[in-house]
């Protein structure tokens, strides 16, 4: 029954955000929403899925008469998974705002490092920023008044994955491997603390470079530790390189990756080694939460199927629009205040916020790769 009610709410979500416009009304004028994520390189699929989700939500609202009578124009920007590029793109947006463009929000960035770099610019702009997937804990502890997430943080992810490894996978010797970036370093600390709370200490902690072409030089240290589980705090660009190299070296330990690997690129590029491995997630599976009309709209707008990160992209745009609707204005400070008062359901689930911009209800999921697809194993 709960699933049916959620699907009904989602079917009605876009009409609820149109600010009283007739479904047949034509929007007058436009407002701009920038969606920033990696749109090229090894993380391109995930970034494109995020931007696709944003576009589908915006298109649904525009089809119903717009947001407060204005058409939403979504502009996707490639931050190349590079913090310097992200900061430069944020400055370009600042220039657009200064020029007088009606920019109401930013959906992004996908990664924690790029989000932090760009927020040094966004924090002083009259717009709202909603990250779909950045999970590093401190992002919402820096006093940003215009920043929100639609995903769980690593403070929720690490304990859930640690319990799964210890209780379900019966891990006794966990090797922690992490990318050397804000996301990987932060999740390493969260995971180490979570394991300690369960009475375990990692048998080895290995820091690797983000998106390297090989990790062969790190394999001996991991193998020598004789782990029964290898945990990777990293993105698909690390997962699909490290995992096959571990298997080629004879490391048969169970492999579990953090949410950074929760997309089809990891499954496909690491195959056949990815089969049977586990991946954490801080947003739900589109096959579970997306109803048939949503899938059809996504396929029509994007000319492709949604992927895992389409869900948080869509939901972030829904939250921004709901904040505008509740505030009755595009004024950023009032929209941010309105978002803090929201109580709504989106594809990511129930959305209410604490003072820092984090979800009060944070859900973590765990999937296993079976026959080349993600199958949810937690919660069952």
Buried (B, 14 or more C-beta within 10 A) or exposed (E): EEEEEBBEEBEEBBBBBBBEBEEEEEBEEBBBBBBBBBBEEBBBBBBBBBBBBBBBBBBBBBBBBBBBBBBBBBBBBBBBBBBEBBBBBBEEBBEBBEEEBEBBBBBBBBBBBBBBBBBBBBBEBEBBBBBBBBBBBEBBEEEBBBBBBBBBBBBBBBBBBBBBBBEEBEBEBBBBBBBBBBBBBBBBBBBBEBBEEBEBEBBBBBBBEBBBEEBEEBBEEBBEBEBBBBBBBBBBBBBBBBBBBBBEEEBEBBBBBBBBBBBBBBBEBBBEBBEEBBBBBBBBBBBEBBBEEBBEBBEEBBEEBBBBBBBBBBBBBBBBBBBBBBBEBBBBEBBBBBBBEBEBBBBBBEBEBEEBBBBEEBBBBBBBBEEEEBEBBBEE
